[in-house]
Amino acid sequence: MMDELQLITRMEENEAFIRKKYTELQKLYPDEYVAVDNGKVIAHSKNAKILSGRLKSNGVEFTTVLVQFIPKREVEIVFFKPENYKF
């Protein structure tokens, strides 16, 4: 079992991998959930429950992997001030 510092470091590394490989992941796994551990994709699926089942059946602890949805296209988030609009 990992201690807290090891777990944080591992998750930061997994997140860095996704950021670095994001464009490639979009091409390989469009609109899919990917599970990343130790700098590689260990499982993927369009369905989060199926992915969860695959991880469980392989004995993977959820606390040690990063699961992220990879949209086919970039998602743009727009914020607005409600007071500037009449509803």
N, C-alpha and C positions, 0 to 999 in steps of 0.2 A: 504494500500500500504506500502511496506517495504522501509525503508531508505537504503541508499547505503551500510552501514556497515552490516546491517542485511542480505542483499542480498548476500554480499561477504561471510559472515559466513555460510549462508545456503548452498551456492554452494560448499564451502570447505568441509562441512559435507557430502554433496552428493558425492563428489569426494572421500572422505575417505571411505565411505560405499562401493563404487565400488571397490576400491583397496583392502579392507578387504575381500570382498565377491567374488572377481573376479573368482576364480576357480569354485565356486558354480554357479555363473552366467553363466559361459561357459557351464556347464552341463545342466542348466535349459533353457537357451536362446541362443543356438549355432547359430551363424551367424544372429543374430537379433539385432535390435535397442531396447534399454531399456530406459525408462524414470524413473528417480529416484528422489524422494522427501521425505524429513524427514525420511531417513533411510529405505526406502522400494521402491520396484519397483511398480510404479503405472500404467504402461502400457508397452507393448512390441509388436513388429511386425518385420517381415522380410523386410517390406517396409516402408521407412521413411515417405512417404506421408500418408500412412494409419495411422501410429502412430501419425503424426501431426493432422490428422482429429479426431482421438480418443481423443486426448488431448483437442482440441478445443471444441468438442461436450460435453466434461465434464467440460468446463469452466476453464480449467487449463491455467494459464499464463506461457508462454514459459520462461519468465525471472526468474521464481522461481524453475524450474526443470532442471536437468542435463540429456541430452540425449546423449547416447554413443552407438556405435556399439560394440558388443561383438563377436569377431571372434571365430570360433570353435577351431582353433589352434592358438598357439602363432605366432605372426608375427615378423620376424627378419628383421631388417633394416641394410643394409650394406652400409657404406660410402666408397668411393674410391676417390683417387686424380686423376683427369683426366690427369694430366701431366705424370702419370706413365703408361698410356696406349696409344697405337697408334690406331687411328680410321681411 
